[in-house]
Amino acid sequence: MSYLRFDKTLMTNLRESLPKEVLRSNRSGAYSCTTIVDCNTRKYHGLLVVPVPELDDENHVLLSSLDATVIQHGAEFNLGLHKYNGDNFSPRGHKYIREFDSLQVPTTIYRVGGVILKREQMFQHFENRIIIRYTLVDAHSETTLRLQPFLAFRSVREFTHENAGVNRNYDLVQNGISTCMYKGYPTLFMQINKENEFVFRPDWYRGLEYPKEQERGYASTEDLYVPGYFEFNIKKGESVVFAAGLEEINTDTLAELADFEVSVRTPRDNFYNTLVNSAHQFIIHRKHEDYVLAGYPWFKCRARDMFVSLPGLTLTNNEVEKFEAVMKTAEKAIREFINGEPLTVSVTEIEHPDVLLWAVWCIQQYANFVSTEKCIEKYGHLLWDIMEWLRAGGHPNFKVEENGLVSCEGRDKAVTWMNSTAGGRPIVPRTGFIVEINALWYNALMFSAEVCRIMKDKAFISQLETAAQRCADSFAPMFFNEYGYLCDYCVDGYRNYDVRPNMVFAVAFDYSPLDHKQRKSVLDYCTKELITPKGMRSLSPKSHGYNPMYVGPQVQRDYAYHQGTAWPWLAAFYMEACLKVFKLSKLSYVDRLLVGYEEELFYHCIGTIPELFDGNPPFHGRGAISFAMNVSGIMRIVKLLDKYNNE
């Protein structure tokens, strides 16, 4: 039985099935995403969503959906499902679904009378092409299958509406057609590996509604263009493959291609393998460079997210080459930034003061997993250049003060991962001495000194060790307060006493500026006030301004974003800190915490972990449907737990 399987009872109950989404992607960042009942509920949903660099840096929905209709004895049974204005659904094809599973590819079983039809969906690894295979498992009389494509040709941030400017022309290609709705867009090729009849019957389907956009306070309706439909007979036991992509394909190869795409998928047969499959979706290849997307469906490559995510997405699964490929792109971005040159790679937010310290942490994980010697060979010069540039004051918002700590200016611009804004200003204006930046700084100094010790660079070792000692001597007096936890930031004599998760990094990193008693005290506060079954709260319920529900219009959500919502990637560092401080005595506790994340694989977007959760029960998943730092963090803890258990 499949690990991710849903039966008829759930699938036919739209209250239960509509919130569950399914995502598939390829190495270019293109994706296919909808709900498990194939009803689009977001403007980001679509069967073929691809980047169109000739237009902008956004993804674009070309093929929104594909309705299949089973025809027997002149009776038509449409298996599609669309939501229209007024909470109307038509057609109601979900009532024919008998089961859905996602062992290797999303697979839906339909039953219409004596007809049993299997639908398998896959996204080609290295081409912008969606492949759907229909297999007639059983039928007692002659059966015809009709496929009706719904086209959008729009940005994921916009809607399309009925207009006279649409290009209705199409060209016949092998067993299909090619068409392009608007100038500037790529041509869409829709083909079938069987001879069929295309019936040209252009029309607009008006007033489709996307409830997820309504929830977020956005416009929520659009019209979709249907050029016609494909129709063909299908026999019992026969499989027919439909493909939609940006290039024409030899349809004789489609059956073999579908078999190959299924075979290379990591089976989602347990918790960890499901996370591995999700991890592969974040690593993309564009213009000869490799990146980590921060999340789906709307995030791009953000520098901090890339460095935090990369070790868990690659090294935990022994994919060292993928780590090195992404770091090659990252190193290019780092050197261009350090040298004051325009970035030639698509990495954003590299200018934030903690980003290069996260890069050092990322390199440190490579050393831990592979070897320090190999790390020196690959990244020794990069590490040296980063540390020298920061110590020399090269960064415009990274100042090493006389007490050895780092200060940053964050009053007018968000400079940490807590980056929500209102009116152009940070909602959480963290400034001055920021706790996790200084924990990162101490860890980077100590790791760099370790590397220099192996390289026998005595002069640099002395400088780094002296800087690290000054940082350590000042860290606890600056941040550790009389209540036994760490202040979030300190500036001009003011200490911010909000209980936030950022203090956990000072315990989780390999090198901590705190003594054992202080680390235990910090973890106690994190456990009592911040940890939830779905992540660490961004603010304690006992702190002023606690706002745990990430719902409503954009402004309302911005004010909740870092004021109580729970984040799994932070919980991963918490669990790592627990294992480092309490060793084997916390193994069962960490194991129990992981249960909450395994449960999440069956909700929201199945098989992955969303961006954040409400800070209060029942801890609903919110935000982006798949988030790299969260998947990476949980993968790291699963492997770390295995390591401790083996020891």
ZAMARGU-4260 file (C-alpha; in steps of 0.2 Angstrom, whole numbers, plus 5000, padded with zeros to 4 digits):
<rodrens>
0) 5000/5000/5000 | 5006/5017/4996 | 5013/5029/5010 | 5003/5044/5003 | 4986/5036/4999
5) 4969/5043/5000 | 4953/5033/4998 | 4936/5037/4990 | 4928/5043/5007 | 4941/5058/5008
10) 4942/5061/4989 | 4923/5064/4987 | 4922/5075/5002 | 4928/5092/4995 | 4929/5100/5013
15) 4943/5087/5016 | 4951/5085/4998 | 4951/5103/4992 | 4964/5109/5004 | 4976/5096/5000
20) 4988/5101/4986 | 5001/5091/4975 | 5016/5098/4968 | 5028/5092/4954 | 5043/5101/4947
25) 5058/5099/4936 | 5076/5106/4936 | 5072/5122/4927 | 5060/5128/4941 | 5044/5125/4930
30) 5031/5115/4940 | 5014/5107/4940 | 5003/5111/4955 | 4984/5108/4959 | 4974/5100/4972
35) 4972/5081/4974 | 4955/5082/4965 | 4962/5092/4951 | 4953/5108/4955 | 4963/5123/4955
40) 4961/5134/4970 | 4975/5147/4968 | 4981/5158/4954 | 4998/5149/4955 | 4990/5132/4951
45) 4991/5125/4934 | 4997/5109/4925 | 5011/5118/4915 | 5018/5133/4924 | 5035/5138/4917
50) 5047/5153/4918 | 5047/5164/4902 | 5063/5174/4903 | 5058/5184/4887 | 5044/5192/4897
55) 5050/5194/4915 | 5057/5184/4930 | 5040/5176/4935 | 5032/5159/4931 | 5018/5159/4919
60) 5003/5147/4918 | 5001/5140/4901 | 4990/5125/4903 | 4979/5128/4917 | 4970/5111/4918
65) 4965/5096/4907 | 4947/5089/4908 | 4945/5070/4903 | 4928/5064/4898 | 4923/5045/4897
70) 4911/5042/4883 | 4901/5025/4882 | 4885/5022/4872 | 4884/5040/4869 | 4884/5045/4887
75) 4897/5057/4893 | 4905/5057/4910 | 4917/5072/4913 | 4930/5069/4926 | 4935/5087/4928
80) 4931/5098/4943 | 4931/5118/4943 | 4924/5130/4955 | 4914/5144/4949 | 4906/5160/4957
85) 4894/5157/4971 | 4902/5141/4977 | 4896/5131/4962 | 4907/5116/4956 | 4905/5110/4938
90) 4908/5097/4932 | 4908/5086/4948 | 4921/5073/4942 | 4928/5070/4960 | 4912/5059/4963
95) 4920/5046/4952 | 4937/5045/4961 | 4940/5029/4970 | 4958/5033/4976 | 4973/5044/4975
100) 4991/5039/4979 | 5008/5047/4976 | 5020/5032/4978 | 5031/5038/4963 | 5019/5049/4953
105) 5002/5056/4957 | 4990/5043/4952 | 4971/5044/4952 | 4959/5029/4950 | 4942/5034/4943
110) 4927/5022/4941 | 4912/5026/4930 | 4900/5012/4930 | 4910/4997/4923 | 4924/5009/4917
115) 4940/5010/4928 | 4952/5023/4922 | 4969/5026/4929 | 4977/5043/4927 | 4996/5046/4931
120) 5004/5063/4930 | 5023/5067/4929 | 5034/5082/4925 | 5049/5078/4914 | 5065/5081/4923
125) 5075/5091/4911 | 5061/5098/4899 | 5046/5110/4902 | 5034/5096/4898 | 5019/5089/4908
130) 5015/5070/4904 | 4999/5062/4909 | 4996/5044/4906 | 4978/5037/4905 | 4976/5018/4907
135) 4959/5009/4904 | 4960/4996/4918 | 4943/4989/4914 | 4928/4992/4903 | 4914/4981/4896
140) 4910/4990/4880 | 4918/5002/4868 | 4925/5017/4876 | 4930/5034/4870 | 4941/5047/4879
145) 4940/5066/4876 | 4953/5078/4883 | 4949/5096/4884 | 4963/5108/4888 | 4960/5125/4898
150) 4973/5138/4893 | 4978/5153/4903 | 4995/5160/4896 | 4997/5173/4910 | 5009/5177/4924
155) 5006/5168/4941 | 5003/5185/4949 | 4989/5190/4936 | 4973/5183/4929 | 4966/5181/4911
160) 4949/5187/4906 | 4939/5185/4890 | 4946/5196/4877 | 4946/5198/4858 | 4965/5199/4857
165) 4968/5180/4859 | 4976/5171/4845 | 4964/5157/4840 | 4975/5150/4827 | 4983/5133/4829
170) 4994/5121/4818 | 4993/5103/4817 | 5008/5093/4823 | 5011/5074/4825 | 4995/5068/4834
175) 4991/5085/4841 | 4992/5104/4839 | 5003/5119/4843 | 4996/5135/4848 | 5000/5152/4857
180) 4987/5163/4864 | 4998/5179/4864 | 5013/5187/4856 | 5029/5185/4866 | 5024/5169/4874
185) 5032/5152/4869 | 5021/5140/4858 | 5012/5126/4867 | 5013/5109/4860 | 4999/5097/4865
190) 5002/5079/4858 | 4996/5061/4861 | 5005/5045/4857 | 4990/5039/4848 | 4981/5045/4832
195) 4966/5056/4837 | 4954/5069/4831 | 4956/5087/4837 | 4939/5096/4836 | 4942/5115/4835
200) 4928/5122/4846 | 4935/5138/4853 | 4926/5145/4869 | 4929/5154/4885 | 4924/5147/4902
205) 4920/5162/4912 | 4920/5165/4931 | 4931/5152/4938 | 4935/5156/4956 | 4950/5152/4967
210) 4946/5152/4985 | 4964/5152/4991 | 4965/5170/4984 | 4949/5175/4992 | 4956/5170/5009
215) 4971/5181/5006 | 4961/5196/5001 | 4965/5196/4983 | 4955/5196/4967 | 4950/5178/4964
220) 4941/5175/4947 | 4946/5173/4929 | 4941/5166/4912 | 4950/5152/4903 | 4951/5149/4885
225) 4947/5131/4878 | 4952/5129/4859 | 4943/5113/4857 | 4946/5095/4862 | 4955/5079/4857
230) 4945/5063/4855 | 4951/5044/4853 | 4945/5027/4856 | 4954/5017/4870 | 4954/4998/4873
235) 4954/4989/4889 | 4972/4987/4896 | 4978/5001/4884 | 4988/5016/4890 | 4988/5032/4881
240) 5000/5047/4885 | 4996/5065/4883 | 5010/5078/4883 | 5010/5097/4884 | 5027/5106/4882
245) 5037/5120/4874 | 5044/5109/4860 | 5037/5096/4848 | 5041/5078/4853 | 5041/5062/4843
250) 5025/5054/4850 | 5032/5037/4847 | 5043/5040/4861 | 5030/5046/4874 | 5026/5029/4881
255) 5044/5025/4884 | 5047/5043/4891 | 5033/5040/4904 | 5040/5024/4910 | 5057/5032/4912
260) 5050/5047/4922 | 5041/5035/4934 | 5056/5024/4936 | 5068/5038/4941 | 5057/5045/4955
265) 5062/5041/4973 | 5047/5031/4980 | 5038/5040/4993 | 5036/5024/5004 | 5042/5032/5021
270) 5044/5048/5030 | 5062/5051/5025 | 5061/5046/5006 | 5046/5057/5004 | 5056/5072/5011
275) 5070/5067/4999 | 5058/5068/4984 | 5053/5085/4990 | 5071/5091/4992 | 5074/5087/4974
280) 5061/5100/4969 | 5071/5115/4976 | 5087/5112/4967 | 5086/5120/4949 | 5097/5122/4935
285) 5096/5138/4924 | 5109/5145/4911 | 5122/5133/4916 | 5120/5137/4935 | 5112/5128/4950
290) 5101/5136/4963 | 5090/5132/4978 | 5073/5140/4976 | 5067/5146/4993 | 5050/5138/4991
295) 5035/5135/4979 | 5025/5142/4972 | 5031/5160/4973 | 5048/5161/4980 | 5064/5163/4970
300) 5082/5160/4975 | 5086/5170/4991 | 5104/5169/4998 | 5100/5166/5016 | 5088/5152/5012
305) 5100/5144/5000 | 5114/5143/5013 | 5103/5137/5027 | 5094/5124/5016 | 5108/5117/5005
310) 5117/5105/5018 | 5100/5097/5022 | 5094/5096/5004 | 5110/5088/4998 | 5122/5081/5011
315) 5110/5071/5021 | 5106/5061/5006 | 5124/5059/5001 | 5122/5071/4986 | 5139/5079/4988
320) 5140/5084/4969 | 5123/5094/4970 | 5130/5103/4985 | 5146/5108/4976 | 5136/5113/4960
325) 5125/5125/4970 | 5140/5132/4980 | 5149/5135/4963 | 5135/5147/4959 | 5134/5154/4977
330) 5153/5157/4977 | 5151/5167/4961 | 5138/5178/4969 | 5148/5180/4985 | 5164/5186/4976
335) 5154/5198/4965 | 5146/5205/4981 | 5163/5207/4990 | 5171/5215/4975 | 5157/5227/4973
340) 5152/5221/4956 | 5134/5219/4949 | 5128/5201/4952 | 5127/5191/4936 | 5118/5176/4945
345) 5100/5176/4950 | 5103/5176/4969 | 5094/5189/4979 | 5096/5197/4997 | 5115/5193/4998
350) 5118/5210/5005 | 5110/5206/5022 | 5123/5206/5036 | 5120/5188/5042 | 5121/5180/5025
355) 5139/5178/5023 | 5140/5170/5040 | 5127/5158/5035 | 5138/5154/5020 | 5152/5150/5033
360) 5140/5139/5042 | 5135/5130/5026 | 5153/5127/5022 | 5156/5120/5040 | 5142/5107/5037
365) 5152/5101/5021 | 5167/5099/5032 | 5157/5090/5045 | 5150/5078/5032 | 5164/5076/5020
370) 5180/5081/5029 | 5189/5097/5034 | 5203/5093/5022 | 5192/5092/5007 | 5183/5107/5013
375) 5199/5117/5014 | 5203/5111/4996 | 5186/5116/4989 | 5182/5131/5000 | 5197/5136/5010
380) 5201/5152/5000 | 5183/5157/5000 | 5181/5155/5018 | 5197/5165/5021 | 5191/5179/5009
385) 5174/5180/5018 | 5181/5182/5035 | 5195/5194/5031 | 5182/5205/5021 | 5170/5205/5036
390) 5184/5208/5049 | 5191/5222/5039 | 5175/5231/5038 | 5171/5228/5020 | 5152/5225/5023
395) 5143/5242/5025 | 5131/5235/5038 | 5142/5224/5048 | 5153/5232/5061 | 5164/5223/5073
400) 5164/5234/5089 | 5178/5235/5102 | 5169/5222/5113 | 5171/5209/5099 | 5153/5209/5095
405) 5145/5213/5078 | 5132/5228/5077 | 5120/5231/5062 | 5108/5244/5058 | 5090/5238/5056
410) 5079/5252/5061 | 5074/5257/5043 | 5077/5241/5034 | 5074/5223/5039 | 5091/5215/5040
415) 5088/5197/5047 | 5076/5183/5043 | 5062/5192/5052 | 5060/5203/5037 | 5041/5208/5036
420) 5038/5226/5033 | 5023/5238/5034 | 5024/5255/5025 | 5042/5251/5019 | 5048/5249/5037
425) 5052/5233/5047 | 5038/5227/5058 | 5051/5219/5070 | 5065/5232/5069 | 5079/5222/5076
430) 5095/5233/5077 | 5111/5235/5086 | 5119/5219/5093 | 5107/5205/5086 | 5108/5189/5095
435) 5109/5176/5081 | 5121/5187/5070 | 5133/5187/5085 | 5131/5168/5088 | 5135/5165/5069
440) 5150/5177/5071 | 5157/5167/5085 | 5154/5151/5077 | 5162/5157/5061 | 5177/5163/5070
445) 5180/5147/5079 | 5177/5136/5063 | 5189/5147/5053 | 5202/5146/5067 | 5200/5127/5066
450) 5203/5127/5047 | 5218/5138/5049 | 5225/5126/5062 | 5225/5112/5049 | 5232/5124/5036
455) 5246/5129/5049 | 5242/5147/5046 | 5248/5152/5064 | 5247/5171/5061 | 5229/5170/5056
460) 5224/5157/5069 | 5230/5170/5083 | 5220/5184/5075 | 5204/5173/5074 | 5206/5165/5091
465) 5208/5183/5099 | 5193/5189/5090 | 5183/5174/5095 | 5188/5176/5114 | 5183/5194/5114
470) 5166/5189/5106 | 5164/5175/5119 | 5168/5187/5134 | 5155/5200/5128 | 5142/5188/5122
475) 5134/5182/5139 | 5135/5199/5148 | 5127/5207/5133 | 5113/5195/5129 | 5110/5183/5144
480) 5098/5191/5156 | 5093/5189/5174 | 5078/5178/5169 | 5089/5165/5161 | 5087/5167/5142
485) 5094/5178/5129 | 5088/5195/5124 | 5084/5196/5106 | 5094/5212/5102 | 5103/5226/5112
490) 5105/5244/5106 | 5111/5260/5115 | 5109/5252/5132 | 5092/5245/5128 | 5089/5226/5129
495) 5074/5218/5120 | 5067/5205/5132 | 5055/5198/5119 | 5056/5179/5120 | 5061/5174/5102
500) 5068/5158/5094 | 5084/5167/5088 | 5093/5163/5104 | 5092/5144/5100 | 5106/5147/5087
505) 5119/5151/5101 | 5116/5133/5108 | 5113/5124/5092 | 5129/5129/5082 | 5145/5118/5084
510) 5153/5132/5094 | 5143/5141/5107 | 5149/5157/5117 | 5138/5150/5132 | 5143/5139/5146
515) 5133/5122/5149 | 5122/5129/5162 | 5117/5144/5152 | 5114/5133/5137 | 5102/5122/5147
520) 5093/5138/5154 | 5090/5144/5136 | 5083/5128/5130 | 5072/5127/5145 | 5064/5144/5140
525) 5063/5138/5122 | 5054/5122/5127 | 5042/5131/5139 | 5037/5145/5128 | 5041/5143/5110
530) 5041/5125/5104 | 5025/5118/5096 | 5021/5101/5087 | 5024/5111/5071 | 5039/5122/5074
535) 5046/5136/5085 | 5035/5151/5088 | 5043/5167/5082 | 5037/5175/5098 | 5032/5169/5115
540) 5013/5170/5120 | 5019/5179/5135 | 5027/5193/5125 | 5018/5209/5120 | 5011/5209/5103
545) 5009/5190/5101 | 4999/5187/5085 | 4999/5168/5081 | 4986/5167/5067 | 4993/5169/5049
550) 4976/5173/5041 | 4967/5187/5032 | 4973/5201/5020 | 4991/5204/5016 | 4993/5218/5030
555) 4985/5207/5043 | 4997/5192/5038 | 5012/5204/5038 | 5009/5208/5056 | 5007/5190/5061
560) 5022/5184/5051 | 5035/5185/5065 | 5024/5188/5080 | 5020/5171/5085 | 5019/5160/5070
565) 5028/5143/5071 | 5043/5138/5059 | 5049/5121/5057 | 5067/5125/5052 | 5069/5134/5068
570) 5063/5119/5077 | 5076/5109/5068 | 5090/5119/5076 | 5081/5117/5093 | 5081/5099/5091
575) 5099/5099/5086 | 5103/5110/5102 | 5093/5097/5113 | 5104/5083/5106 | 5120/5093/5109
580) 5116/5098/5126 | 5107/5083/5133 | 5114/5069/5122 | 5105/5052/5122 | 5093/5057/5136
585) 5083/5068/5123 | 5083/5055/5109 | 5065/5049/5112 | 5059/5067/5115 | 5066/5073/5098
590) 5059/5057/5090 | 5042/5062/5096 | 5043/5080/5090 | 5046/5073/5072 | 5029/5065/5072
595) 5021/5081/5070 | 5031/5084/5054 | 5027/5067/5047 | 5009/5070/5050 | 5010/5086/5040
600) 5015/5076/5024 | 4997/5071/5023 | 4990/5089/5024 | 4992/5106/5015 | 5003/5101/5000
605) 5005/5082/5002 | 5023/5075/5003 | 5031/5091/5009 | 5031/5105/5022 | 5024/5122/5021
610) 5032/5139/5025 | 5025/5141/5042 | 5011/5136/5054 | 4999/5146/5066 | 5006/5147/5083
615) 4991/5141/5092 | 4981/5124/5090 | 4977/5116/5079 | 4993/5123/5070 | 4986/5125/5053
620) 4999/5126/5039 | 5001/5143/5030 | 5010/5152/5017 | 5020/5144/5003 | 5015/5126/5001
625) 5033/5119/5000 | 5047/5128/5009 | 5066/5123/5007 | 5072/5128/5024 | 5059/5117/5033
630) 5061/5102/5022 | 5080/5103/5024 | 5079/5106/5043 | 5069/5091/5046 | 5080/5080/5035
635) 5095/5085/5045 | 5087/5080/5061 | 5081/5063/5054 | 5099/5060/5049 | 5106/5067/5066
640) 5094/5056/5076 | 5100/5041/5066 | 5118/5045/5070 | 5114/5046/5089 | 5104/5030/5088
645) 5118/5021/5079 | 5131/5028/5092
</rodrens>
